[in-house]
Amino acid sequence: MVLTAADLTAMQTVQESIMMDTCYIMTYTEAFANRYGKPAPATYVAGASTVACGMGYTQSSSTEHRDEVSTMRTAIRLPLDTVVTAKDRIQITQRFGVEITSLTYKILGAIRRGPSGLTMNVALVTDGSDE
């Protein structure tokens, strides 16, 4: 089966209409080493406008080691024309149209491009490195 341009446009429209969350793409900016050769931490800068997105259900896991924190993982869907790289972060600001205390997620692995949008696995950033 071959999808026509009209089929793809219809699929993208439906996909975007059910993205009920809102986020910022936090663009990765590489930091340079100081004069002693120690690299500064990378920074993440929020885009100028929000993007519609769709979060999946959160899965959490933890270990029994006392030094480790639990991780919260999920999948996020974005419109097909969203500019995002695997080094960027996603900051969720609204869930189902309701403002929330923002949650920042790092992208795990590759960003997958489907016929109707982008999908990526993410994990909640809990170490403060999103600031």
ZADO-1210 file (C-alpha; in nm, 4 decimals, padded with zeros to 6 digits):
<atoms>
<atom x="00.0000" y="00.0000" z="00.0000" code="MET" pos="1"/>
<atom x="00.1340" y="00.3397" z="-00.0966" code="VAL" pos="2"/>
<atom x="00.0281" y="00.6427" z="00.1022" code="LEU" pos="3"/>
<atom x="-00.0569" y="00.9550" z="-00.0929" code="THR" pos="4"/>
<atom x="00.0388" y="01.3065" z="00.0137" code="ALA" pos="5"/>
<atom x="-00.3236" y="01.3587" z="00.1187" code="ALA" pos="6"/>
<atom x="-00.3107" y="01.0403" z="00.3320" code="ASP" pos="7"/>
<atom x="00.0058" y="01.1575" z="00.5069" code="LEU" pos="8"/>
<atom x="-00.1356" y="01.5058" z="00.5680" code="THR" pos="9"/>
<atom x="-00.4520" y="01.3554" z="00.7160" code="ALA" pos="10"/>
<atom x="-00.2471" y="01.1255" z="00.9427" code="MET" pos="11"/>
<atom x="-00.0340" y="01.4184" z="01.0622" code="GLN" pos="12"/>
<atom x="-00.3431" y="01.6307" z="01.1307" code="THR" pos="13"/>
<atom x="-00.5032" y="01.3548" z="01.3385" code="VAL" pos="14"/>
<atom x="-00.1794" y="01.2868" z="01.5272" code="GLN" pos="15"/>
<atom x="-00.1323" y="01.6546" z="01.6122" code="GLU" pos="16"/>
<atom x="-00.4962" y="01.6961" z="01.7184" code="SER" pos="17"/>
<atom x="-00.4521" y="01.4351" z="01.9932" code="ILE" pos="18"/>
<atom x="-00.1293" y="01.5853" z="02.1299" code="MET" pos="19"/>
<atom x="-00.2853" y="01.7292" z="02.4445" code="MET" pos="20"/>
<atom x="00.0338" y="01.8331" z="02.6232" code="ASP" pos="21"/>
<atom x="00.2619" y="02.1342" z="02.5747" code="THR" pos="22"/>
<atom x="00.6390" y="02.1509" z="02.5884" code="CYS" pos="23"/>
<atom x="00.9494" y="02.3493" z="02.5078" code="TYR" pos="24"/>
<atom x="01.2370" y="02.2027" z="02.3127" code="ILE" pos="25"/>
<atom x="01.5443" y="02.2763" z="02.5244" code="MET" pos="26"/>
<atom x="01.8256" y="02.3120" z="02.2699" code="THR" pos="27"/>
<atom x="02.1603" y="02.1646" z="02.3727" code="TYR" pos="28"/>
<atom x="02.4486" y="02.4106" z="02.3738" code="THR" pos="29"/>
<atom x="02.7945" y="02.2661" z="02.4066" code="GLU" pos="30"/>
<atom x="03.0098" y="02.4259" z="02.6702" code="ALA" pos="31"/>
<atom x="03.3745" y="02.5043" z="02.6187" code="PHE" pos="32"/>
<atom x="03.6593" y="02.4064" z="02.8437" code="ALA" pos="33"/>
<atom x="03.7970" y="02.6694" z="03.0777" code="ASN" pos="34"/>
<atom x="04.1607" y="02.7752" z="03.0697" code="ARG" pos="35"/>
<atom x="04.2533" y="02.4722" z="03.2800" code="TYR" pos="36"/>
<atom x="04.0949" y="02.2318" z="03.0340" code="GLY" pos="37"/>
<atom x="03.7991" y="02.1460" z="03.2554" code="LYS" pos="38"/>
<atom x="03.4790" y="02.1384" z="03.0498" code="PRO" pos="39"/>
<atom x="03.1919" y="02.3510" z="03.1717" code="ALA" pos="40"/>
<atom x="02.8527" y="02.1815" z="03.1900" code="PRO" pos="41"/>
<atom x="02.6392" y="02.1967" z="02.8772" code="ALA" pos="42"/>
<atom x="02.3427" y="02.4310" z="02.8800" code="THR" pos="43"/>
<atom x="01.9896" y="02.3914" z="02.7479" code="TYR" pos="44"/>
<atom x="01.8000" y="02.6901" z="02.6109" code="VAL" pos="45"/>
<atom x="01.4213" y="02.6876" z="02.5741" code="ALA" pos="46"/>
<atom x="01.2811" y="02.7636" z="02.2314" code="GLY" pos="47"/>
<atom x="01.0903" y="03.0873" z="02.1745" code="ALA" pos="48"/>
<atom x="00.7524" y="02.9136" z="02.1563" code="SER" pos="49"/>
<atom x="00.5842" y="02.6059" z="02.2947" code="THR" pos="50"/>
<atom x="00.5205" y="02.2912" z="02.0937" code="VAL" pos="51"/>
<atom x="00.2223" y="02.0583" z="02.1122" code="ALA" pos="52"/>
<atom x="00.3295" y="01.7137" z="02.2287" code="CYS" pos="53"/>
<atom x="00.1873" y="01.3898" z="02.3577" code="GLY" pos="54"/>
<atom x="00.3313" y="01.2060" z="02.6565" code="MET" pos="55"/>
<atom x="00.2789" y="00.8391" z="02.7142" code="GLY" pos="56"/>
<atom x="00.2216" y="00.6818" z="03.0513" code="TYR" pos="57"/>
<atom x="00.5181" y="00.7037" z="03.2851" code="THR" pos="58"/>
<atom x="00.7046" y="00.3907" z="03.3831" code="GLN" pos="59"/>
<atom x="00.9259" y="00.4086" z="03.6881" code="SER" pos="60"/>
<atom x="01.1971" y="00.1747" z="03.7970" code="SER" pos="61"/>
<atom x="01.4333" y="00.1716" z="04.0873" code="SER" pos="62"/>
<atom x="01.7171" y="-00.0338" z="04.2186" code="THR" pos="63"/>
<atom x="01.7981" y="-00.1478" z="04.5681" code="GLU" pos="64"/>
<atom x="02.1324" y="00.0314" z="04.5715" code="HIS" pos="65"/>
<atom x="02.1126" y="00.3233" z="04.8111" code="ARG" pos="66"/>
<atom x="02.3204" y="00.5529" z="04.5877" code="ASP" pos="67"/>
<atom x="02.0882" y="00.5283" z="04.2903" code="GLU" pos="68"/>
<atom x="01.7653" y="00.7153" z="04.2284" code="VAL" pos="69"/>
<atom x="01.4600" y="00.5799" z="04.0597" code="SER" pos="70"/>
<atom x="01.4109" y="00.6671" z="03.6957" code="THR" pos="71"/>
<atom x="01.0882" y="00.7719" z="03.5317" code="MET" pos="72"/>
<atom x="01.0692" y="00.6858" z="03.1640" code="ARG" pos="73"/>
<atom x="00.8067" y="00.7494" z="02.9021" code="THR" pos="74"/>
<atom x="00.7664" y="00.8217" z="02.5322" code="ALA" pos="75"/>
<atom x="00.6925" y="01.1626" z="02.3840" code="ILE" pos="76"/>
<atom x="00.5359" y="01.2351" z="02.0450" code="ARG" pos="77"/>
<atom x="00.6055" y="01.5585" z="01.8577" code="LEU" pos="78"/>
<atom x="00.4778" y="01.7053" z="01.5304" code="PRO" pos="79"/>
<atom x="00.6738" y="01.5959" z="01.2254" code="LEU" pos="80"/>
<atom x="00.8158" y="01.9425" z="01.1562" code="ASP" pos="81"/>
<atom x="00.9638" y="01.9865" z="01.5069" code="THR" pos="82"/>
<atom x="01.3357" y="02.0613" z="01.5097" code="VAL" pos="83"/>
<atom x="01.4920" y="01.8433" z="01.7800" code="VAL" pos="84"/>
<atom x="01.8129" y="01.6429" z="01.8230" code="THR" pos="85"/>
<atom x="01.9012" y="01.3539" z="02.0520" code="ALA" pos="86"/>
<atom x="02.1142" y="01.5909" z="02.2660" code="LYS" pos="87"/>
<atom x="01.8230" y="01.8280" z="02.3335" code="ASP" pos="88"/>
<atom x="01.5824" y="01.8026" z="02.6251" code="ARG" pos="89"/>
<atom x="01.2046" y="01.8286" z="02.6420" code="ILE" pos="90"/>
<atom x="01.0423" y="02.0430" z="02.9107" code="GLN" pos="91"/>
<atom x="00.6745" y="01.9644" z="02.9703" code="ILE" pos="92"/>
<atom x="00.4760" y="02.2692" z="03.0889" code="THR" pos="93"/>
<atom x="00.1153" y="02.1510" z="03.0451" code="GLN" pos="94"/>
<atom x="-00.0454" y="01.8094" z="03.0854" code="ARG" pos="95"/>
<atom x="-00.3867" y="01.7649" z="02.9197" code="PHE" pos="96"/>
<atom x="-00.4076" y="02.1437" z="02.8862" code="GLY" pos="97"/>
<atom x="-00.3447" y="02.2084" z="03.2566" code="VAL" pos="98"/>
<atom x="-00.0351" y="02.4017" z="03.3682" code="GLU" pos="99"/>
<atom x="00.2045" y="02.1920" z="03.5758" code="ILE" pos="100"/>
<atom x="00.5347" y="02.2459" z="03.7498" code="THR" pos="101"/>
<atom x="00.7614" y="02.1887" z="03.4529" code="SER" pos="102"/>
<atom x="00.9257" y="01.8496" z="03.4117" code="LEU" pos="103"/>
<atom x="01.2402" y="01.8129" z="03.2040" code="THR" pos="104"/>
<atom x="01.3215" y="01.4923" z="03.0165" code="TYR" pos="105"/>
<atom x="01.6398" y="01.3804" z="02.8431" code="LYS" pos="106"/>
<atom x="01.6099" y="01.1916" z="02.5164" code="ILE" pos="107"/>
<atom x="01.7195" y="00.8281" z="02.5249" code="LEU" pos="108"/>
<atom x="01.8523" y="00.6888" z="02.1989" code="GLY" pos="109"/>
<atom x="01.7330" y="00.7735" z="01.8521" code="ALA" pos="110"/>
<atom x="01.4438" y="00.9955" z="01.7551" code="ILE" pos="111"/>
<atom x="01.2090" y="00.7918" z="01.5375" code="ARG" pos="112"/>
<atom x="01.0369" y="00.9537" z="01.2402" code="ARG" pos="113"/>
<atom x="00.7065" y="00.7976" z="01.1425" code="GLY" pos="114"/>
<atom x="00.4558" y="00.8978" z="00.8761" code="PRO" pos="115"/>
<atom x="00.2612" y="01.1167" z="01.1192" code="SER" pos="116"/>
<atom x="00.5144" y="01.2464" z="01.3716" code="GLY" pos="117"/>
<atom x="00.8305" y="01.2048" z="01.5756" code="LEU" pos="118"/>
<atom x="00.8563" y="00.9666" z="01.8710" code="THR" pos="119"/>
<atom x="01.1290" y="00.9346" z="02.1299" code="MET" pos="120"/>
<atom x="01.1914" y="00.7561" z="02.4562" code="ASN" pos="121"/>
<atom x="01.2798" y="00.9899" z="02.7415" code="VAL" pos="122"/>
<atom x="01.3759" y="00.9828" z="03.1098" code="ALA" pos="123"/>
<atom x="01.3000" y="01.2440" z="03.3727" code="LEU" pos="124"/>
<atom x="01.6032" y="01.4578" z="03.4623" code="VAL" pos="125"/>
<atom x="01.6454" y="01.4396" z="03.8389" code="THR" pos="126"/>
<atom x="02.0019" y="01.5648" z="03.8882" code="ASP" pos="127"/>
<atom x="01.9377" y="01.9380" z="03.8443" code="GLY" pos="128"/>
<atom x="02.1313" y="01.9549" z="03.5157" code="SER" pos="129"/>
<atom x="01.8349" y="02.1069" z="03.3337" code="ASP" pos="130"/>
<atom x="01.8922" y="02.4430" z="03.5019" code="GLU" pos="131"/>
</atoms>
